[in-house]
Each structure stands twice: as C-alpha cells, then as structure tokens.
Amino acid sequence: TSCPHCAGTGIVRDPRGLALSALRQLSARASKGGGLARLIVRAPIDVANIINNTKRRELLELGEEHQLSLIHI
C-alpha cells in the first residue's frame, strides 16, 4: 500500500502482510524453545484483528504444538 506519511512515495506492508509476518515471527520464536515464560506481542489494531479473526486456527495450532498458553487482550 502507499505510505500515508510520505504521500505515496514509499511502500509499507498492508495489514494482512503484517499479520502473516507476525505469525511467522511467533512461530520462529516458539520453535527456538528456551522455556518461554511470557511473550507479549504488540500490533496495530487492524493487524491484531486479522490474526484473531482470520488466523485464529493457525495461532491455536501454534499454541498446541509448543504447549503455549495464549491470552488475547
């Protein structure tokens, strides 16, 4: 999408792309192991909504696979 800050001269990821990137990063971090006690993810509302609404299955599978307790705030 066009960047709103530079009047369209730059390019930024759309919310769907950011949501996929966030899930990949979560998966990579969970796969490293190390006994995660807590992992806090901060994302823009539209990205969080995409993850919660359209990628919920993937998120739950990630939690089950790595025995993580997921809390949605």
Backbone bond lengths (Angstrom), bond angles and torsions (degrees), N, CA, C in turn:
res aa  C-N    CA-C-N  psi(-1)  N-CA   C-N-CA  omega(-1)  CA-C   N-CA-C  phi
1 T - - - 1.460 - - 1.521 108.63 -
2 S 1.298 115.63 159.64 1.465 120.07 177.84 1.515 109.96 -71.89
3 C 1.314 115.68 143.81 1.455 121.60 179.91 1.532 110.19 -75.32
4 P 1.336 117.62 124.45 1.466 119.55 -179.98 1.526 113.17 -72.82
5 H 1.327 117.99 -19.19 1.463 121.03 -176.73 1.518 113.24 -84.48
6 C 1.331 117.15 -27.16 1.470 119.12 -177.01 1.533 110.81 -113.65
7 A 1.317 115.92 20.75 1.471 122.17 176.52 1.530 112.71 58.74
8 G 1.311 115.08 37.06 1.456 118.31 173.83 1.512 115.85 87.41
9 T 1.333 119.05 7.87 1.460 119.58 -179.84 1.531 111.75 -87.12
10 G 1.336 117.16 -12.24 1.458 121.71 178.51 1.519 110.21 -119.90
11 I 1.311 115.99 174.81 1.454 120.29 -179.38 1.525 108.65 -127.67
12 V 1.325 115.89 136.17 1.454 122.36 175.72 1.525 108.53 -125.36
13 R 1.322 116.27 157.07 1.462 119.80 177.54 1.520 109.81 -69.71
14 D 1.331 114.41 145.66 1.453 118.59 174.86 1.531 108.50 -78.72
15 P 1.321 118.37 165.36 1.465 121.36 -176.64 1.535 113.40 -56.69
16 R 1.319 118.66 -37.07 1.458 121.41 179.72 1.532 110.81 -64.32
17 G 1.331 116.56 -41.91 1.457 120.92 177.31 1.520 111.94 -65.23
18 L 1.327 116.54 -39.00 1.458 120.49 177.19 1.524 111.39 -65.56
19 A 1.336 116.88 -38.19 1.461 120.78 178.54 1.526 110.55 -63.92
20 L 1.321 117.40 -44.23 1.463 120.78 178.09 1.523 111.16 -63.59
21 S 1.315 116.69 -40.85 1.458 121.04 178.10 1.528 110.70 -62.87
22 A 1.320 116.81 -42.12 1.465 121.22 179.28 1.522 110.67 -62.84
23 L 1.339 117.55 -42.61 1.462 120.24 178.47 1.521 111.46 -63.91
24 R 1.313 117.18 -39.55 1.470 120.50 177.71 1.522 110.58 -63.49
25 Q 1.313 116.51 -41.76 1.463 120.08 179.92 1.530 110.87 -67.29
26 L 1.324 117.21 -38.80 1.467 120.49 176.29 1.523 110.66 -62.46
27 S 1.313 115.91 -44.44 1.454 120.97 179.85 1.526 111.06 -62.18
28 A 1.318 116.30 -43.48 1.465 120.61 179.56 1.521 110.44 -63.34
29 R 1.302 117.50 -43.03 1.472 121.15 -179.08 1.518 110.53 -67.24
30 A 1.325 117.53 -41.74 1.462 121.08 179.50 1.525 110.75 -66.68
31 S 1.313 117.58 -34.80 1.464 121.87 -178.74 1.521 112.36 -69.68
32 K 1.326 117.14 -26.00 1.463 120.46 179.51 1.518 111.70 -67.50
33 G 1.319 115.27 -21.30 1.465 118.55 -179.60 1.506 110.91 76.14
34 G 1.319 115.59 -139.76 1.460 119.23 178.99 1.516 112.79 84.78
35 G 1.326 117.95 9.47 1.463 120.34 176.41 1.508 113.42 60.74
36 L 1.304 116.68 66.35 1.457 120.41 178.66 1.518 110.28 -61.51
37 A 1.303 116.87 126.83 1.453 121.19 173.80 1.522 109.50 -90.00
38 R 1.314 116.17 -36.89 1.461 120.53 -178.48 1.520 107.99 -159.79
39 L 1.290 114.90 139.96 1.453 121.32 175.07 1.514 107.31 -135.72
40 I 1.294 116.42 116.72 1.460 121.61 -178.85 1.514 108.43 -104.64
41 V 1.319 115.17 128.55 1.455 120.97 179.43 1.523 107.74 -116.01
42 R 1.300 115.47 125.89 1.462 120.55 175.99 1.511 108.03 -111.96
43 A 1.317 115.40 130.80 1.458 120.80 -177.88 1.523 108.69 -146.46
44 P 1.321 116.35 154.32 1.465 118.88 174.54 1.537 110.26 -58.08
45 I 1.299 116.42 152.66 1.461 122.10 -176.58 1.523 111.89 -53.83
46 D 1.331 118.35 -44.92 1.460 119.39 -177.49 1.525 111.73 -65.47
47 V 1.320 117.64 -34.18 1.469 121.63 177.87 1.529 109.50 -70.67
48 A 1.331 116.91 -45.59 1.467 120.97 178.45 1.526 110.91 -60.52
49 N 1.320 117.30 -39.72 1.461 120.56 178.51 1.525 111.59 -63.83
50 I 1.316 117.53 -39.42 1.465 120.77 178.22 1.523 109.34 -63.62
51 I 1.328 116.82 -44.97 1.467 120.06 179.36 1.524 110.33 -62.46
52 N 1.322 117.58 -46.85 1.463 121.17 -178.06 1.521 113.28 -69.09
53 N 1.305 117.92 -34.55 1.457 120.76 -173.84 1.525 114.27 -94.70
54 T 1.318 118.15 -38.87 1.464 119.19 -174.91 1.522 113.80 -111.52
55 K 1.310 117.59 -14.81 1.466 121.41 -179.33 1.523 111.76 -119.37
56 R 1.312 116.53 20.12 1.464 121.21 -177.53 1.529 111.45 -61.09
57 R 1.329 117.12 -42.11 1.463 120.35 -179.22 1.534 110.46 -59.51
58 E 1.338 116.60 -46.78 1.455 120.82 179.48 1.529 111.29 -61.85
59 L 1.318 115.98 -39.13 1.458 121.09 179.62 1.532 110.47 -65.67
60 L 1.328 117.06 -44.46 1.459 120.62 178.84 1.527 111.55 -65.61
61 E 1.330 116.56 -39.96 1.470 120.02 177.41 1.524 110.76 -62.60
62 L 1.310 116.57 -39.02 1.462 121.32 177.39 1.530 110.06 -61.38
63 G 1.327 115.93 -44.21 1.463 120.34 178.71 1.516 112.37 -63.21
64 E 1.335 116.93 -42.87 1.464 120.35 179.47 1.522 111.23 -66.68
65 E 1.311 116.70 -43.20 1.460 121.56 -177.32 1.529 112.00 -61.11
66 H 1.318 116.70 -36.69 1.466 120.89 -175.03 1.530 112.32 -109.63
67 Q 1.336 117.24 13.11 1.463 122.75 -179.71 1.533 112.23 51.30
68 L 1.328 115.06 50.78 1.448 121.23 179.39 1.522 109.87 -106.87
69 S 1.287 116.61 143.18 1.443 122.03 173.54 1.526 107.73 -94.31
70 L 1.321 115.85 120.89 1.462 119.99 -176.24 1.528 109.54 -102.97
71 I 1.316 114.64 129.96 1.458 121.17 178.37 1.517 107.41 -120.68
72 H 1.327 115.32 124.81 1.464 120.84 179.68 1.522 108.15 -102.24
73 I 1.317 115.10 124.87 1.473 119.29 178.97 1.506 108.67 -113.69
